[in-house]
Amino acid sequence: MERIHNFNPGPAALPLEVLRQAQRQLIDYRHGGMSIMEMSHRSSDVERLFEETGQLLLKLLGLDASYTVLTMGGGASMQFAMLPLNAKESGKAGGYVVSGSFSEKAYQEARFVGDATVLASSKNANWRTLPAVDDLPLDPAMAYVHMTTNNTIEGSQFRHFPDTGAVPLIGDMTSDMLSRVIDYRRFAMCYASAQKNLGPAGVTVAVVRKDLLDVFAKVRQLPSILRYSTYAQHKSMYNTPPVHAVYMMKLVLEWTERQGGIAAIEQENRRKAELIYGVIDQSDGFYDGLIAKSDRSMMNMTWRMADEAMEKRFVLESEANGFDGLAGHRSVGGIRASAYNAVPYTACKALAEFMLDFRQRNG
């Protein structure tokens, strides 16, 4: 079977090597006579799977035992509500850096739950730039500062992060966790739904510093299933977890380690992004990049063309030539190429060549 060039934004490409490994183990996991999907989550094999997955993720992120990994369902969207719910007991407001559609969604959820304030926003610039975060109007009494490190829809990515002092910094890293070297110790908590660089859709990870977990544990008026402390106490097995998705995530983490870890992955991601942005920047406006060059994402590259008819033709022709997932998000339109870790350089090279050819025929 000839595989297509998958530029979908999520669920997204998985490493072919991982898919083949999962295929081999689908029916018989560790010679147990059954699939991992059939095993009890109370079994020793599954308990070991969860423990090893969490430890490997911490190792890749450069974090020590002062952090813990929680796995759950609900996606990042559930985190938008869980975070303020767990912080609500303190009576303090959450501060939000609003830089795109999903960070705005997180802020709106926090407003619904309790008190939240916008510390910086680039909405008035139509999200084409990132807001400055060097001098945020921080109140030391804030419960936390929340930011989305990479904006999947718009195609922007923070290069540096604010110094929030004693106020915990929280990162929604759904679309760039594991994609580049970051000092993850600057974050008291970071979370990501897995359908980008971590694995398949269905599992979400929250990497939480244990002292922040102690603060969250004080919440009283909240159902157990919505408490971070519940997931920590029960090792992410308070209810039946997404076992197969966690298994797939472990395979992806092992693949990431085999590539040389995050530093090597970042080098390859830069090469891929440079290919696409190079075509955009040398197209004399035929491809109009949406984001200021200093704020561009390596994960999600976005651009517009002369009109919607041209963009539709580009997408249709791309699909006929073995590409998938290049239509921009329905809320903004345009074109978007999501080149996550598992998207090979050869796919980006093929896309760059297709873009050059399309421009020659239509420019």
C-alpha positions as a printed Julia matrix, in Angstrom:
363×3 Matrix{Float64}:
   0.0     0.0     0.0
   1.27    3.46   -0.89
   0.74    5.84    2.03
  -0.34    9.42    1.45
   1.39   12.56    2.69
  -0.61   13.23    5.85
  -0.69   16.89    6.92
  -3.83   16.62    9.05
  -3.83   18.82   12.17
  -5.14   16.13   14.51
  -5.76   13.29   14.62
  -2.49   13.39   12.78
   0.29   11.26   11.34
   1.79    8.5    13.44
   5.22    7.0    12.76
   4.9     4.11   10.31
   7.37    2.18   12.44
   5.02    2.51   15.42
   1.97    1.45   13.42
   3.77   -1.68   12.27
   4.86   -2.48   15.79
   1.29   -2.08   17.07
   0.05   -4.25   14.22
   2.4    -7.06   15.22
   1.26   -6.87   18.84
  -2.42   -6.3    18.19
  -3.6    -9.84   18.9
  -1.03  -10.94   21.47
   0.44   -8.37   23.87
   3.61   -9.56   25.64
   2.64  -13.19   25.01
  -0.39  -12.79   27.26
  -2.73  -14.5    24.85
  -4.85  -11.39   24.27
  -4.73   -7.85   22.97
  -3.88   -4.94   25.25
  -7.39   -3.67   24.39
  -8.86   -6.73   26.1
  -6.81   -6.63   29.29
  -8.13   -5.47   32.62
  -6.78   -2.08   33.6
  -6.17   -3.66   37.03
  -3.75   -6.2    35.58
  -0.03   -6.0    36.32
   0.75   -5.6    32.6
  -1.42   -2.5    32.28
  -0.23   -1.03   35.57
   3.36   -1.47   34.38
   2.45    0.1    31.01
   1.13    3.25   32.7
   4.1     3.51   35.03
   6.66    3.06   32.24
   4.84    5.53   29.98
   4.84    8.24   32.63
   8.5     7.72   33.48
   9.55    7.82   29.83
   7.62   11.03   29.21
   9.28   12.71   32.21
  12.68   11.54   30.96
  12.12   12.97   27.48
  10.92   16.28   28.95
  13.93   16.51   31.26
  11.82   16.44   34.41
  12.52   14.67   37.7
  10.41   13.02   40.37
   9.08   16.39   41.56
   6.6    16.04   38.67
   4.0    13.4    37.97
   2.19   12.37   34.8
  -1.59   12.01   34.84
  -3.43   10.4    31.93
  -7.12   10.91   31.28
  -9.71   11.41   28.56
 -11.59   14.52   27.54
  -8.92   16.19   25.46
  -7.39   19.59   26.11
 -10.9    21.05   26.12
 -11.62   19.25   29.39
  -8.43   20.74   30.82
  -9.79   24.2    30.03
 -12.45   23.53   32.67
 -10.56   21.2    35.04
  -7.77   23.69   35.68
  -9.93   26.56   36.98
 -12.19   24.11   38.82
  -9.25   22.69   40.73
  -7.8    26.14   41.42
 -11.13   27.65   42.44
 -10.83   26.71   46.11
  -8.13   29.35   46.59
 -10.54   32.09   45.56
  -7.84   33.51   43.31
  -8.18   34.51   39.66
  -6.44   32.77   36.79
  -4.49   34.95   34.37
  -4.64   34.18   30.64
  -2.38   34.96   27.7
  -4.85   34.92   24.81
  -3.05   34.3    21.52
  -5.49   32.28   19.4
  -8.78   30.44   19.22
  -7.98   27.71   21.72
  -6.43   29.99   24.33
  -9.52   32.18   24.04
 -11.65   29.08   24.55
  -9.66   28.24   27.68
 -10.19   31.76   29.0
 -13.93   31.62   28.36
 -14.2    28.31   30.2
 -12.35   29.79   33.17
 -14.72   32.75   33.2
 -17.64   30.36   33.3
 -16.12   28.48   36.23
 -14.9    31.43   38.27
 -12.69   34.47   38.1
 -10.32   34.95   35.17
  -8.5    37.88   33.63
  -6.72   38.52   30.34
  -3.07   39.45   30.89
  -2.21   39.88   27.2
  -4.03   39.37   23.91
  -3.41   39.64   20.2
  -7.04   39.27   19.15
  -7.16   42.84   17.82
  -4.38   41.83   15.41
  -6.52   38.93   14.16
  -4.05   36.55   15.82
  -1.39   37.36   13.18
   1.16   38.11   15.92
   1.72   36.86   19.43
   1.15   39.14   22.41
   4.19   40.32   24.34
   4.74   38.32   27.51
   7.9    39.9    28.91
   6.1    42.29   31.24
   2.72   40.83   32.12
   0.59   42.72   34.68
   0.9    39.95   37.24
  -0.84   39.95   40.57
   1.19   37.81   42.98
  -2.1    36.51   44.38
  -3.12   34.94   41.06
  -3.85   31.22   41.1
  -1.9    30.64   37.88
  -0.93   32.05   34.48
  -2.15   30.05   31.48
  -0.8    30.16   27.95
  -1.08   28.09   24.78
   2.46   27.56   23.56
   1.51   26.76   19.95
  -1.66   27.88   18.19
  -2.8    25.01   15.99
  -5.44   26.9    14.02
  -3.59   30.16   13.4
  -0.06   28.77   13.05
   1.9    30.73   15.68
   4.31   29.53   18.36
   5.9    31.17   21.38
   9.7    31.17   21.38
  10.06   32.25   25.0
   7.9    32.24   28.08
   7.14   34.73   30.84
   8.8    34.75   34.22
   5.79   34.44   36.51
   7.72   34.26   39.77
   5.78   32.43   42.46
   2.63   32.29   40.31
   2.4    28.82   38.67
   2.82   28.89   34.88
   0.49   26.49   33.05
   1.04   25.51   29.41
  -1.39   24.04   26.92
   1.18   22.24   24.78
  -1.22   20.1    22.8
   0.33   20.79   19.4
   4.01   21.17   20.25
   4.9    19.0    23.25
   7.98   16.92   22.29
   8.56   19.0    19.14
  11.34   21.25   20.44
  13.66   21.76   23.37
  11.91   23.7    26.14
  12.87   24.13   29.78
   9.76   22.36   31.01
  10.8    23.11   34.59
   9.5    26.64   34.05
   5.99   25.22   33.97
   4.21   24.08   37.11
   1.92   22.14   34.81
   1.71   21.42   31.11
  -0.89   19.37   29.35
  -1.55   17.99   25.89
  -4.12   15.9    24.15
  -2.21   13.22   22.33
  -3.37   13.38   18.73
  -0.41   15.51   17.55
   3.05   14.37   18.7
   2.24   12.06   21.6
   0.07    9.4    20.05
  -3.49    8.81   18.85
  -6.61   10.66   19.9
  -8.26    9.44   23.07
  -5.74   10.2    25.79
  -4.64   13.46   27.39
  -1.61   13.93   29.62
  -1.17   16.46   32.38
   2.39   16.81   33.67
   2.01   18.41   37.08
   4.53   19.55   39.67
   3.7    17.79   42.91
   3.55   20.93   45.03
   0.82   22.26   42.72
  -1.0    18.94   43.1
  -0.98   19.56   46.84
  -2.73   22.89   46.24
  -5.28   21.28   43.91
  -5.95   18.54   46.49
  -7.56   21.12   48.8
 -10.57   21.52   46.52
 -13.74   20.26   48.21
 -16.85   21.12   46.2
 -15.93   19.16   43.11
 -16.82   15.67   41.84
 -14.01   13.17   42.26
 -13.72   12.5    38.53
 -12.8    16.16   37.93
 -10.07   16.38   40.56
  -6.41   16.12   39.61
  -5.77   14.65   43.05
  -8.06   11.74   42.18
  -5.99   10.84   39.13
  -2.78   11.17   41.13
  -4.05    9.08   44.04
  -5.3     6.29   41.77
  -2.37    6.42   39.31
  -4.72    7.52   36.51
  -6.93    4.48   37.07
  -9.82    5.87   39.11
 -12.08    4.76   36.28
 -11.3     2.64   33.23
  -8.63    4.6    31.35
  -7.98    4.7    27.56
  -5.59    1.77   27.78
  -4.92    1.25   24.08
  -4.29    4.96   23.49
  -1.76    4.98   26.35
  -0.12    1.88   24.88
   0.19    3.67   21.53
   1.58    6.74   23.28
   4.29    4.62   24.9
   5.28    3.28   21.47
   5.49    6.86   20.15
   7.59    7.95   23.13
   9.96    5.03   22.53
  10.16    6.03   18.85
  10.94    9.61   19.88
  13.76    8.38   22.08
  15.16    6.28   19.21
  15.26    9.36   16.97
  17.67   10.97   19.43
  15.17   12.63   21.73
  13.63   16.06   21.52
  16.82   17.85   20.42
  17.15   15.68   17.31
  13.42   15.91   16.63
  13.61   19.71   16.78
  16.4    19.83   14.2
  14.33   17.77   11.79
  11.23   19.89   12.44
  13.19   23.04   11.63
  14.35   21.54    8.34
  10.77   20.65    7.41
   9.39   24.08    8.31
  12.16   25.88    6.42
  11.19   24.03    3.25
   7.57   25.19    3.35
   8.21   28.71    4.59
  10.93   29.08    1.97
   8.4    28.45   -0.79
   5.95   30.9     0.8
   8.52   33.67    1.23
   9.86   33.32   -2.31
   6.46   33.25   -4.01
   6.11   37.05   -4.49
   2.84   36.98   -2.56
   1.25   34.06   -4.4
   1.33   32.29   -1.05
   0.56   34.82    1.69
   1.81   33.68    5.09
  -0.66   34.52    7.83
   1.7    34.92   10.78
   4.52   37.39   11.44
   7.81   35.67   10.64
   9.1    35.95   14.2
   6.03   34.13   15.53
   5.64   31.34   12.97
   4.98   27.8    14.12
   7.12   24.85   13.1
   4.12   22.58   13.63
   1.29   24.36   11.79
   2.18   26.44    8.74
  -0.66   28.62    7.45
  -1.16   30.78    4.38
  -3.81   32.3     2.13
  -4.0    32.59   -1.64
  -5.59   35.01   -4.09
  -9.17   33.96   -3.29
 -11.2    31.06   -1.93
 -11.63   29.57   -5.38
  -7.85   29.32   -5.78
  -7.51   27.8    -2.33
 -10.19   25.23   -3.09
  -8.42   24.32   -6.34
  -5.13   23.95   -4.43
  -6.71   21.56   -1.91
  -8.47   19.48   -4.58
  -5.32   19.15   -6.67
  -3.26   18.32   -3.59
  -5.63   15.47   -2.74
  -5.37   14.17   -6.3
  -1.58   14.18   -5.9
  -1.4    12.17   -2.69
  -1.73   14.82    0.02
  -4.34   15.06    2.78
  -5.32   17.58    5.45
  -4.21   20.83    3.82
  -7.47   22.77    4.09
  -7.34   25.43    6.8
  -9.54   25.22    9.86
 -13.2    25.82    9.05
 -13.24   28.92   11.29
 -10.5    30.74    9.36
 -10.18   29.1     5.94
  -6.99   29.29    3.93
  -4.38   26.53    3.8
  -2.61   24.79    6.68
   0.16   22.2     6.63
   0.64   20.48    9.99
   4.08   18.9    10.01
   4.19   17.14   13.35
   7.06   14.92   14.47
   5.86   11.86   12.57
   5.5    13.71    9.24
   8.69   12.79    7.35
  10.96   15.26    5.61
  10.15   13.57    2.3
   6.48   14.54    2.71
   7.42   18.19    3.26
   9.78   18.08    0.28
   6.96   16.68   -1.86
   4.63   19.44   -0.65
   7.2    22.14   -1.41
   7.58   20.76   -4.94
   3.82   20.62   -5.4
   3.5    24.25   -4.23
   6.15   25.37   -6.71
   4.44   23.51   -9.53
   1.01   24.85   -8.6
   2.29   28.41   -8.59
   3.95   27.94  -11.97
   0.69   26.72  -13.46
  -1.57   29.28  -11.76
   0.57   32.3   -10.99
